[in-house]
Amino acid sequence: MIFTSGNILLLGAVLVFISILVSKTGFRFGVPTLLLFLLVGMCCGSDGLGLQFNSPESAQFIGMIALSIILFTGGMDTQISDIRPIVTPGLILSTLALLLTTLLTGAFIYCLCMFSGMNMEFSLMASFLLAATMSSTDSASVFSILRSQKMQLKHNLKPLLELESGSNDPMAYMLTIILIQVIQNPGEVGGWDIAADLLKQFGYAIILSVAIGRGIVWLINKISLSNTALYSVMLLSIVFIVFAVTDSIGGNGYLAVYVTGLVVGNSKILLKREMSLFMDSLTWLFQVIMFLSLGLLVNPHELKDVAVPGLLIGAFMMFVARPLSIYTCLAPFKDIPFKAQTFISWVGLRGAVPIIFATYPVVAEIPGSNIIFNIVFFITLLSLILQGMSIGWFAKKLHLDLPPEPEKAFDIHIPDELSTSLNEIKLTKKMLAHGNTLATMNIPKGHLAMIIKRGSQYIVPDGQLELHEGDVLLFISSTEHTLE
């Protein structure tokens, strides 16, 4: 079946619907949700139901939109107070460790090409290009698994892994583009040119993202829109403006949208919760669309031709290149123990990002680009199956997991601009020893009990209401007072 304007809306909606239903079943068995989206696309593609999607350019465009939203939302949901203690090792992992992984894997691929049975004939630069496309951990996969499973980890590992995955995509993108330029223009791109390009991409991205991020915070707080839904739409437009403007002047658009998200998410801004929920919904929608389109793009029957080199390269990355890179780069950080470093090396998830980056050599018509794409796709499947399905088990095996945070009884939030906070307290027998009413509980100054949850029942309290052990009280408190 060929996509047409008449059936694309129906087919697209049906695929998204099926993917969401399948993901519910898969989550029960610990299968990464995004892997299921990818498999649904493969089953419906050329070797399955026969849906034809043969445009790397379109997949690349979909990926650009999706990654902009995913990285912005990831930045917006990241608190600087959480990443401040681990910002140095996080940035080293996203740059130096990624570069080291690329060099080690590229050298291994080049050595494999010397064996005739590998069905690969890559030059040294093409070997490094293949390694660069799949060198970054996938932000969509890491964010999805850590947050959907509500995983809590010791040694600040969760913010460290999220910072690495959110900030290493730009580095992998830059390496991919630079290596394509080197292959297309042999002898014309020197070391100084590469260093200058990297500096320009990082510099422009940081300067523009901070400036635009602060500007949009000021604008949203000052502008008065009659329809509050338009604030979220305006924020989405800024995401694409940041990416497009940064990319047009030679900066790195992916890094820019991530830093802009950090600036916005860590500022006091009107309707932050509403905009955050809007961006979260869009993130999931475009993750589904991105993984489905990539699943449709691949021809599964071609993967068997790259299975042997794919297994060897994938195993080398998982068990040699990434662990060596992690141990080397984190050696100076004595507060990150060896077992935590081992866990970090295992959470080197590949996902949609490497596959999207693998479309760049195809679009640029680099020799052997189809083999590069198929190998990257194969290794992504391997990574999501082996690593994605075992992250929780591995954390427990290394004793790095923490008890999950207790579920909140009340899903209520207050605007950032109010100098108040919400606190929940579950009543115990000791708390009720001197009286079982609000009037006798001696509530400190600056705190007001708003509502009580008793089982599935919600009660508006007064001073004489009889309280029971196990009741959950929601207090609103002024910021200058703390509720013990």
NORBEL-V308460 format. One record per residue. N is the residue number from 1. RES is the residue in one small letter. PSI is psi in degrees with one decimal (none if undefined). OMEGA is omega in radians with two decimals (* if undefined). Layout:
N_RES_PSI_OMEGA / N_RES_PSI_OMEGA
//
This chain:
1_m_137.9_3.13 / 2_i_138.5_3.09 / 3_f_133.4_3.06 / 4_t_167.5_3.13 / 5_s_-22.4_-3.10 / 6_g_-29.9_-3.07 / 7_n_-6.3_-3.04 / 8_i_-36.5_-3.13 / 9_l_-46.0_3.14 / 10_l_-48.1_-3.11 / 11_l_-43.0_-3.14 / 12_g_-45.1_-3.13 / 13_a_-41.4_3.13 / 14_v_-41.6_3.14 / 15_l_-43.1_3.11 / 16_v_-43.7_-3.13 / 17_f_-46.3_3.14 / 18_i_-42.0_-3.11 / 19_s_-42.4_-3.13 / 20_i_-41.4_3.11 / 21_l_-42.1_3.14 / 22_v_-37.0_-3.08 / 23_s_-31.7_3.13 / 24_k_-42.4_3.11 / 25_t_-43.3_-3.11 / 26_g_-37.8_-3.13 / 27_f_-33.9_-3.13 / 28_r_-28.9_-3.12 / 29_f_10.5_3.08 / 30_g_18.1_3.12 / 31_v_127.7_3.13 / 32_p_131.4_-3.09 / 33_t_-42.1_-3.07 / 34_l_-29.1_3.04 / 35_l_-40.4_3.13 / 36_l_-39.3_3.09 / 37_f_-41.6_3.14 / 38_l_-42.6_-3.12 / 39_l_-36.1_3.08 / 40_v_-43.3_3.10 / 41_g_-42.1_3.13 / 42_m_-41.0_-3.13 / 43_c_-27.4_-3.12 / 44_c_-3.5_-3.06 / 45_g_-155.2_-2.99 / 46_s_-33.7_-3.13 / 47_d_1.8_3.14 / 48_g_-106.6_-3.14 / 49_l_-11.0_3.05 / 50_g_12.7_3.08 / 51_l_128.3_-3.05 / 52_q_118.5_3.05 / 53_f_100.1_-2.98 / 54_n_35.1_-3.07 / 55_s_97.7_3.05 / 56_p_-33.0_3.13 / 57_e_-43.1_3.13 / 58_s_-41.5_3.11 / 59_a_-38.7_3.11 / 60_q_-41.5_3.13 / 61_f_-43.7_3.08 / 62_i_-42.6_3.13 / 63_g_-38.6_3.13 / 64_m_-45.1_3.12 / 65_i_-47.2_-3.08 / 66_a_-45.5_-3.12 / 67_l_-35.4_3.10 / 68_s_-45.2_-3.13 / 69_i_-44.3_-3.11 / 70_i_-46.6_-3.10 / 71_l_-38.9_3.10 / 72_f_-46.7_-3.12 / 73_t_-40.1_3.08 / 74_g_-41.8_3.08 / 75_g_-40.5_-3.12 / 76_m_-32.5_-3.12 / 77_d_-4.3_-3.11 / 78_t_123.9_3.12 / 79_q_128.4_-3.13 / 80_i_-32.6_3.11 / 81_s_-28.8_3.12 / 82_d_-37.3_-3.06 / 83_i_-12.2_-3.11 / 84_r_-42.9_-3.13 / 85_p_-20.6_-3.05 / 86_i_17.8_-3.04 / 87_v_-37.1_-3.13 / 88_t_-53.8_3.09 / 89_p_-32.7_3.13 / 90_g_-45.0_-3.14 / 91_l_-33.4_3.07 / 92_i_-41.0_3.10 / 93_l_-39.3_-3.06 / 94_s_-9.8_-3.14 / 95_t_-70.6_-3.05 / 96_l_-44.8_-3.14 / 97_a_-38.8_3.11 / 98_l_-43.4_3.13 / 99_l_-42.4_3.13 / 100_l_-40.5_3.08 / 101_t_-41.5_3.13 / 102_t_-45.2_-3.11 / 103_l_-45.7_-3.13 / 104_l_-45.0_-3.11 / 105_t_-40.2_3.11 / 106_g_-42.3_3.11 / 107_a_-39.1_3.12 / 108_f_-43.1_3.13 / 109_i_-42.1_-3.14 / 110_y_-38.4_3.09 / 111_c_-38.3_3.11 / 112_l_-33.8_-3.10 / 113_c_-16.0_3.14 / 114_m_-14.3_3.12 / 115_f_124.8_-3.04 / 116_s_-27.5_-3.09 / 117_g_-5.3_-3.08 / 118_m_-12.4_3.14 / 119_n_34.9_3.10 / 120_m_137.3_3.07 / 121_e_72.1_-3.11 / 122_f_141.7_2.96 / 123_s_174.0_3.14 / 124_l_-43.0_-3.13 / 125_m_-37.7_3.10 / 126_a_-33.5_3.08 / 127_s_-43.2_3.09 / 128_f_-33.7_3.10 / 129_l_-45.7_3.09 / 130_l_-42.7_3.13 / 131_a_-39.0_-3.09 / 132_a_-38.5_-3.10 / 133_t_-28.5_-3.09 / 134_m_22.9_-3.07 / 135_s_-22.4_-3.07 / 136_s_148.4_2.98 / 137_t_144.1_-3.00 / 138_d_119.6_-3.09 / 139_s_-40.9_-3.13 / 140_a_-44.2_-3.11 / 141_s_-45.3_-3.10 / 142_v_-48.3_3.11 / 143_f_-44.7_-3.07 / 144_s_-48.1_-3.07 / 145_i_-47.3_-3.09 / 146_l_-39.4_-3.05 / 147_r_-38.2_-3.13 / 148_s_-33.0_3.11 / 149_q_0.3_3.13 / 150_k_45.1_-3.07 / 151_m_129.5_3.06 / 152_q_130.8_-3.02 / 153_l_151.5_3.09 / 154_k_169.7_3.00 / 155_h_30.1_-3.14 / 156_n_31.4_-3.06 / 157_l_-36.3_-3.10 / 158_k_-53.1_3.09 / 159_p_-31.4_3.11 / 160_l_-45.6_-3.14 / 161_l_-38.1_3.12 / 162_e_-38.5_3.10 / 163_l_-43.3_3.14 / 164_e_-49.1_-3.07 / 165_s_-30.7_3.14 / 166_g_-25.4_-3.05 / 167_s_-5.4_-3.12 / 168_n_-12.9_3.05 / 169_d_-44.1_3.11 / 170_p_-39.0_3.14 / 171_m_-44.8_3.11 / 172_a_-38.9_3.11 / 173_y_-44.7_-3.13 / 174_m_-42.8_3.11 / 175_l_-41.2_3.13 / 176_t_-48.3_-3.12 / 177_i_-43.4_-3.12 / 178_i_-43.6_-3.13 / 179_l_-34.5_3.04 / 180_i_-42.8_3.12 / 181_q_-39.9_3.13 / 182_v_-41.6_-3.14 / 183_i_-40.1_-3.13 / 184_q_-29.1_-3.10 / 185_n_68.6_-3.08 / 186_p_132.6_3.11 / 187_g_-10.4_-3.08 / 188_e_-16.5_-3.12 / 189_v_111.2_-3.10 / 190_g_175.5_-3.14 / 191_g_-39.6_3.12 / 192_w_-35.5_3.10 / 193_d_-41.8_3.14 / 194_i_-45.3_-3.14 / 195_a_-41.8_3.14 / 196_a_-38.3_3.14 / 197_d_-42.4_3.11 / 198_l_-44.2_-3.14 / 199_l_-41.3_3.14 / 200_k_-43.5_-3.12 / 201_q_-43.7_3.11 / 202_f_-47.8_-3.07 / 203_g_-51.4_3.14 / 204_y_-40.8_-3.10 / 205_a_-46.4_-3.10 / 206_i_-47.9_-3.09 / 207_i_-48.5_-3.11 / 208_l_-42.6_-3.06 / 209_s_-41.1_3.12 / 210_v_-44.0_-3.13 / 211_a_-47.2_-3.12 / 212_i_-37.7_3.12 / 213_g_-46.4_3.11 / 214_r_-35.5_3.13 / 215_g_-41.8_-3.12 / 216_i_-33.1_3.05 / 217_v_-46.1_3.12 / 218_w_-43.7_-3.09 / 219_l_-46.6_-3.11 / 220_i_-36.5_3.13 / 221_n_-23.4_-3.08 / 222_k_-35.7_-3.07 / 223_i_149.2_3.13 / 224_s_103.2_-3.13 / 225_l_135.4_-3.11 / 226_s_-30.5_3.14 / 227_n_111.0_-3.06 / 228_t_-23.5_3.13 / 229_a_-24.1_-3.10 / 230_l_-20.8_3.10 / 231_y_-42.5_3.13 / 232_s_-39.4_3.12 / 233_v_-40.2_3.11 / 234_m_-40.5_3.12 / 235_l_-40.7_3.10 / 236_l_-41.6_3.13 / 237_s_-35.3_3.12 / 238_i_-37.0_3.11 / 239_v_-48.0_-3.11 / 240_f_-33.0_3.08 / 241_i_-44.5_3.14 / 242_v_-47.7_-3.13 / 243_f_-49.3_-3.04 / 244_a_-44.4_-3.12 / 245_v_-44.9_3.14 / 246_t_-44.6_-3.13 / 247_d_-36.7_-3.08 / 248_s_-25.9_-3.14 / 249_i_8.3_3.06 / 250_g_8.3_3.08 / 251_g_178.1_3.14 / 252_n_109.6_-3.07 / 253_g_-35.0_-3.11 / 254_y_-42.0_3.08 / 255_l_-38.6_-3.10 / 256_a_-43.9_-3.12 / 257_v_-33.1_3.11 / 258_y_-46.1_-3.13 / 259_v_-37.1_3.08 / 260_t_-41.3_3.08 / 261_g_-40.5_3.09 / 262_l_-43.9_-3.12 / 263_v_-48.0_-3.11 / 264_v_-45.4_-3.07 / 265_g_-22.1_-3.13 / 266_n_20.9_3.08 / 267_s_155.4_3.02 / 268_k_117.6_-3.02 / 269_i_142.6_3.14 / 270_l_143.2_3.01 / 271_l_34.8_-3.11 / 272_k_-43.7_-3.11 / 273_r_-44.1_-3.14 / 274_e_-43.2_-3.14 / 275_m_-35.5_3.12 / 276_s_-42.5_3.10 / 277_l_-39.1_3.11 / 278_f_-46.2_-3.13 / 279_m_-35.6_3.09 / 280_d_-42.4_3.12 / 281_s_-44.1_3.11 / 282_l_-37.8_3.13 / 283_t_-46.9_3.13 / 284_w_-41.2_3.14 / 285_l_-47.8_-3.07 / 286_f_-24.4_2.99 / 287_q_-43.8_3.11 / 288_v_-49.1_-3.11 / 289_i_-43.2_-3.10 / 290_m_-48.6_-3.12 / 291_f_-36.6_3.08 / 292_l_-46.9_-3.10 / 293_s_-37.4_3.11 / 294_l_-36.2_3.05 / 295_g_-37.7_3.09 / 296_l_-31.6_-3.05 / 297_l_-36.3_-3.06 / 298_v_150.6_2.99 / 299_n_101.0_-3.01 / 300_p_-32.0_-3.10 / 301_h_-20.8_3.13 / 302_e_-17.3_-3.08 / 303_l_-27.2_-3.12 / 304_k_-26.5_-3.14 / 305_d_-20.5_-3.12 / 306_v_13.2_-3.06 / 307_a_-45.1_-3.09 / 308_v_-55.0_3.10 / 309_p_-33.1_3.12 / 310_g_-43.4_3.11 / 311_l_-42.2_-3.11 / 312_l_-45.3_-3.12 / 313_i_-43.3_3.14 / 314_g_-43.3_3.13 / 315_a_-40.1_3.13 / 316_f_-42.4_3.14 / 317_m_-44.9_-3.07 / 318_m_-41.3_-2.96 / 319_f_-9.3_-3.12 / 320_v_-64.1_-2.99 / 321_a_-52.5_-3.12 / 322_r_-45.7_3.08 / 323_p_-44.2_3.12 / 324_l_-42.2_3.14 / 325_s_-43.1_-3.12 / 326_i_-49.0_-3.11 / 327_y_-39.5_-3.13 / 328_t_-46.6_-3.04 / 329_c_-26.9_-3.11 / 330_l_3.4_3.14 / 331_a_-38.6_-3.13 / 332_p_-14.3_-3.05 / 333_f_90.9_-3.05 / 334_k_-17.8_-3.14 / 335_d_-4.3_3.05 / 336_i_99.4_-3.04 / 337_p_166.2_-3.06 / 338_f_-42.6_-3.11 / 339_k_-30.6_3.06 / 340_a_-38.8_3.07 / 341_q_-38.3_3.09 / 342_t_-42.0_3.12 / 343_f_-42.0_3.11 / 344_i_-42.0_-3.13 / 345_s_-31.0_-3.14 / 346_w_-27.9_3.14 / 347_v_45.2_3.06 / 348_g_56.0_-3.01 / 349_l_132.0_2.95 / 350_r_152.9_-3.10 / 351_g_-138.4_-3.07 / 352_a_-34.3_-3.06 / 353_v_-51.7_3.10 / 354_p_-37.7_3.14 / 355_i_-42.0_3.11 / 356_i_-44.1_3.12 / 357_f_-29.0_3.11 / 358_a_-15.6_3.07 / 359_t_-19.6_-3.13 / 360_y_-45.4_3.04 / 361_p_-33.6_3.12 / 362_v_-47.9_3.14 / 363_v_-36.6_3.14 / 364_a_-2.6_3.11 / 365_e_43.3_3.05 / 366_i_135.6_3.11 / 367_p_131.2_-3.13 / 368_g_12.4_-3.06 / 369_s_-31.9_3.11 / 370_n_-37.4_3.09 / 371_i_-40.1_3.08 / 372_i_-46.7_-3.12 / 373_f_-46.3_-3.10 / 374_n_-38.0_3.12 / 375_i_-44.4_3.13 / 376_v_-41.3_3.12 / 377_f_-44.2_-3.13 / 378_f_-45.5_-3.12 / 379_i_-33.4_3.07 / 380_t_-45.2_3.08 / 381_l_-44.1_3.14 / 382_l_-43.1_-3.12 / 383_s_-45.0_-3.12 / 384_l_-34.3_-3.13 / 385_i_-52.2_-3.06 / 386_l_-51.2_-3.07 / 387_q_-45.6_-3.07 / 388_g_-35.8_-3.09 / 389_m_-6.3_-3.04 / 390_s_5.8_-3.07 / 391_i_-48.7_3.14 / 392_g_-44.8_3.12 / 393_w_-42.1_-3.09 / 394_f_-38.4_3.11 / 395_a_-42.0_3.11 / 396_k_-38.3_-3.13 / 397_k_-36.0_3.13 / 398_l_2.6_-3.14 / 399_h_41.9_3.12 / 400_l_-5.2_-3.09 / 401_d_151.4_3.07 / 402_l_157.8_3.09 / 403_p_141.2_3.12 / 404_p_150.1_3.09 / 405_e_140.3_-3.13 / 406_p_143.5_3.11 / 407_e_137.8_3.11 / 408_k_139.3_3.14 / 409_a_-26.8_-3.08 / 410_f_124.8_3.07 / 411_d_69.2_-3.08 / 412_i_136.7_3.13 / 413_h_152.6_3.10 / 414_i_152.1_-3.11 / 415_p_148.0_-3.12 / 416_d_-29.9_-3.04 / 417_e_-13.0_3.09 / 418_l_136.8_-3.12 / 419_s_55.0_-3.12 / 420_t_164.8_3.08 / 421_s_160.1_3.12 / 422_l_138.0_-3.14 / 423_n_141.3_3.08 / 424_e_138.6_3.07 / 425_i_128.2_3.06 / 426_k_122.2_-3.04 / 427_l_137.0_3.09 / 428_t_169.6_3.13 / 429_k_-35.1_-3.14 / 430_k_-39.2_3.14 / 431_m_-28.6_-3.08 / 432_l_8.7_-3.05 / 433_a_-32.6_-3.08 / 434_h_13.5_3.12 / 435_g_144.4_-3.06 / 436_n_32.1_3.02 / 437_t_160.3_3.10 / 438_l_-34.5_-3.11 / 439_a_-28.8_-3.10 / 440_t_0.7_-3.07 / 441_m_-8.2_3.12 / 442_n_56.3_-3.13 / 443_i_131.3_-3.10 / 444_p_159.3_3.10 / 445_k_142.0_3.10 / 446_g_5.7_-3.11 / 447_h_141.4_-3.13 / 448_l_125.8_3.07 / 449_a_122.0_-3.06 / 450_m_-45.7_-3.02 / 451_i_155.2_3.14 / 452_i_136.6_3.01 / 453_k_121.8_3.13 / 454_r_100.1_-3.03 / 455_g_-121.4_3.08 / 456_s_6.6_-3.07 / 457_q_138.7_3.08 / 458_y_132.2_-3.05 / 459_i_132.0_3.02 / 460_v_119.1_-2.98 / 461_p_158.9_2.87 / 462_d_177.9_-3.03 / 463_g_-22.3_-3.04 / 464_q_0.1_-3.13 / 465_l_131.0_3.12 / 466_e_123.9_-3.11 / 467_l_149.9_-3.11 / 468_h_152.8_3.02 / 469_e_133.6_-3.11 / 470_g_-11.8_3.04 / 471_d_143.6_3.07 / 472_v_121.5_-3.13 / 473_l_135.5_3.05 / 474_l_119.3_3.13 / 475_f_143.6_2.92 / 476_i_131.7_-3.02 / 477_s_145.2_3.02 / 478_s_150.1_-3.00 / 479_t_-23.2_-3.14 / 480_e_-4.1_3.10 / 481_h_144.6_3.08 / 482_t_144.4_-3.11 / 483_l_116.1_-3.13 / 484_e_none_*
//
